[in-house]
Amino acid sequence: MNYQERISRLAEILTVSRSVYVLTGAGISTESGIPDFRSPQTGLWTKIDPMKKATVSFLKRDPDEFWRMNLSRYRQIAENARPNIGHKVLARLEEAAFIRGIITQNIDGLHHKAGSKKVWELHGHVRSVRCLLCRHEEDFSFAAQEVENKNCAPRCPKCGGILRPNVVLFEDPMDDSFSQVMRLLPKADLLVVAGTSLQVYPVASLPEMVDNLVIINMEPTHMDSRAQLVIHEKTGRVLEDLLIELKEKGKLS
């Protein structure tokens, strides 16, 4: 099949499926200017060893350095990034009941900003921070301002404990949302994998729980051979063309 035939096939699959979820990864957010952590040439983890600088133990051992090293990255995601056409199309598909929700590895919150209502953020988010001691929460902007003003780790205004980002760091257990997704997916008709190379476990194991798969990703994944349809292209382009196809077929106003 050529590219347009694949788009038509994707529209057909969505139309006949009743329980559809979308799993998104870094590939959908790079189009919003957020760097991919793991790409071979430009990924953040090619410059910083995540097992030394993005772990719970490093945060506890040297919280000041943890925040000094990570603040600019978190700020770029939390304050500057904006949803792109891919995020907006997924929100529209949810609104039109083509999909039931979005499962994402991304911490940028762009699905929420685009208007999606049902989102499982498996690796957390950068909208807020929490205290390591009393678990009191504050907006991320509070922590960012504290680090900027004092050049040290932000402290809880309630108990004085160290504040940490509400993201899943290395050495953290998975969020409760992961358990929710594991209960949902065996009942799904279809999982659309969009913008993830399926390298990060345990999230990369989720497609194995679903019988029918569609994969949209620039590079091949280990699950391509199991998918009904594979499109190796930018996520934003594919989703925008899918929206056009659904409108032309009269499936979406």
C-alpha positions in Angstrom: 0.0 0.0 0.0 1.1 3.5 -0.7 0.8 6.3 2.0 -2.7 7.4 1.0 -4.0 3.9 0.9 -2.6 3.4 4.5 -4.5 6.5 5.6 -7.7 5.2 4.1 -7.1 1.8 5.8 -6.5 3.6 9.1 -9.8 5.5 8.7 -11.6 2.2 8.0 -10.1 0.4 11.0 -11.1 3.3 13.3 -14.6 3.4 11.9 -15.4 -0.3 12.6 -13.6 -0.5 16.0 -15.7 0.2 19.1 -13.1 0.4 21.9 -10.0 2.2 20.8 -7.1 3.6 22.9 -4.1 5.5 21.7 -0.6 5.0 23.2 1.7 8.0 22.6 5.4 8.6 23.2 8.0 11.2 22.5 7.5 11.2 18.7 4.2 13.1 19.0 5.9 15.8 21.2 9.1 16.4 19.3 6.9 18.2 16.8 6.2 20.7 19.6 9.9 21.3 20.1 10.4 18.9 23.0 13.6 16.8 22.6 13.4 13.1 22.4 15.3 11.5 25.4 16.5 8.4 23.5 17.2 9.3 19.8 20.7 8.2 18.9 22.0 11.7 17.8 20.1 14.3 19.7 18.5 12.5 22.7 19.0 14.0 26.1 20.3 10.7 27.5 23.2 10.8 25.0 24.6 13.8 26.9 23.5 12.9 30.5 23.5 9.5 32.2 20.0 9.2 33.4 21.0 6.5 35.9 23.2 9.1 37.7 21.2 12.3 37.3 17.5 11.4 37.0 17.0 9.0 39.8 15.3 9.1 43.2 18.6 8.3 45.0 20.4 11.2 43.3 17.5 13.6 44.2 17.7 12.5 47.9 21.5 12.5 47.9 22.0 15.9 46.3 18.6 17.7 45.9 20.2 21.1 45.1 22.2 19.6 42.1 19.2 17.6 41.0 17.1 20.7 40.6 19.9 22.8 39.1 20.5 20.1 36.4 16.9 19.4 35.6 15.0 22.7 36.1 15.6 24.1 32.6 14.4 20.9 31.0 11.3 20.8 33.2 10.6 24.5 32.6 10.8 24.0 28.8 8.2 21.3 29.0 5.9 22.9 31.6 5.9 26.5 30.4 6.9 26.7 26.8 5.6 23.7 24.9 2.4 24.0 23.0 0.2 21.2 21.5 0.7 20.5 17.8 -1.7 19.2 15.2 -1.2 15.6 16.4 -2.4 16.4 19.9 -5.3 18.4 18.6 -6.5 15.7 16.2 -6.5 13.1 19.0 -8.6 15.4 21.2 -11.0 15.8 18.3 -11.2 12.0 17.8 -12.0 11.6 21.5 -14.7 14.2 21.3 -16.2 12.4 18.3 -16.0 9.0 20.2 -13.6 7.4 17.7 -11.2 6.8 20.7 -11.9 6.3 24.4 -8.7 7.8 25.7 -5.0 8.4 25.5 -2.3 6.5 27.3 0.9 8.5 27.2 4.5 8.1 28.3 5.0 11.9 28.0 5.2 14.2 31.0 4.5 17.4 29.0 0.7 17.6 29.6 0.1 18.5 25.9 -2.8 16.1 25.6 -4.5 18.0 28.4 -3.7 21.4 26.8 -5.1 20.2 23.5 -8.4 19.4 25.1 -8.3 15.6 25.6 -10.4 14.6 28.6 -9.4 11.0 29.4 -5.6 10.8 29.6 -3.4 8.3 31.6 0.0 9.9 32.2 2.0 6.8 32.9 5.2 8.7 33.7 3.6 11.5 35.6 3.6 15.2 34.6 5.3 18.5 35.3 2.2 20.5 36.3 3.0 20.1 40.0 5.5 19.0 42.6 5.1 17.1 45.9 7.0 17.0 49.2 9.1 13.9 49.9 8.1 14.0 53.6 4.4 15.1 53.9 3.4 14.7 50.2 1.9 18.3 50.2 1.6 19.5 46.6 2.4 22.8 44.9 2.2 24.1 41.4 5.4 23.5 39.4 5.8 27.3 39.1 6.3 27.5 42.9 9.2 25.1 42.7 10.7 26.8 39.7 10.6 30.2 41.4 12.2 28.8 44.6 15.1 27.3 42.6 15.7 30.5 40.6 15.6 32.7 43.7 17.7 30.6 46.1 19.7 28.4 43.7 18.9 25.3 45.7 16.2 22.6 45.9 12.7 24.0 46.6 11.3 23.4 50.1 7.8 22.4 51.2 6.0 25.5 52.7 4.2 23.1 55.1 7.0 21.1 56.6 10.2 22.2 55.1 10.9 18.9 53.2 12.4 18.7 49.8 10.0 19.1 46.9 10.2 16.7 43.9 8.6 16.8 40.5 5.4 14.7 40.0 7.2 12.6 37.4 8.2 8.9 37.5 12.0 9.1 38.0 14.3 6.1 37.6 14.0 3.9 40.7 10.4 5.0 41.1 7.5 2.5 41.0 5.0 3.0 38.2 2.0 5.3 38.9 -1.4 3.9 39.7 -2.5 4.8 36.2 -0.4 1.9 34.9 -2.5 -0.6 36.8 -5.7 1.1 35.5 -4.4 0.8 31.9 -3.5 -2.9 32.4 -7.1 -3.6 33.4 -8.5 -1.6 30.4 -6.5 -2.9 27.5 -7.5 -6.6 27.5 -11.0 -5.4 26.7 -10.0 -3.0 23.9 -10.7 -3.7 20.2 -7.7 -1.7 19.1 -4.6 0.1 20.3 -3.1 2.8 18.1 0.6 3.2 19.0 1.7 6.7 17.9 5.1 8.2 18.2 6.9 5.7 20.3 9.6 3.2 19.4 8.4 0.9 22.3 11.8 0.7 24.0 10.9 1.7 27.5 9.5 -1.0 29.8 7.1 -1.8 31.3 5.1 0.5 29.0 6.5 -1.2 25.9 4.8 -4.4 27.0 1.3 -2.9 26.8 0.7 -3.6 23.1 1.1 -7.3 23.8 -2.2 -7.1 25.8 -4.3 -6.1 22.7 -5.2 -8.3 19.8 -5.4 -5.5 17.2 -2.7 -2.9 16.7 -1.9 0.0 14.5 1.6 1.5 14.7 2.5 5.0 13.6 6.2 5.8 14.1 9.1 7.1 12.1 11.2 4.1 12.9 10.4 0.4 13.0 9.4 -1.2 16.4 9.6 -4.7 17.7 5.8 -4.9 17.4 5.5 -4.0 13.7 5.1 -7.6 12.6 2.0 -8.0 14.9 0.2 -4.9 13.7 -2.7 -4.7 11.3 -1.3 -1.6 9.8 2.1 0.2 10.1 2.8 3.7 8.9 6.4 4.9 9.1 5.8 8.7 9.1 5.6 11.7 11.5 2.7 11.3 13.8 1.3 14.8 13.2 1.2 14.3 9.4 -0.6 11.0 9.7 -3.2 12.2 12.2 -3.9 15.4 10.2 -4.4 13.3 7.1 -6.6 10.9 9.0 -8.8 13.7 10.1 -9.1 14.9 6.5 -9.9 11.4 5.3 -12.7 10.9 8.0 -14.2 14.3 7.0 -14.1 13.4 3.3 -15.8 10.1 4.0 -18.5 11.8 5.9 -17.6 10.2 9.2 -16.7 13.4 10.9 -18.1 16.9 10.5 
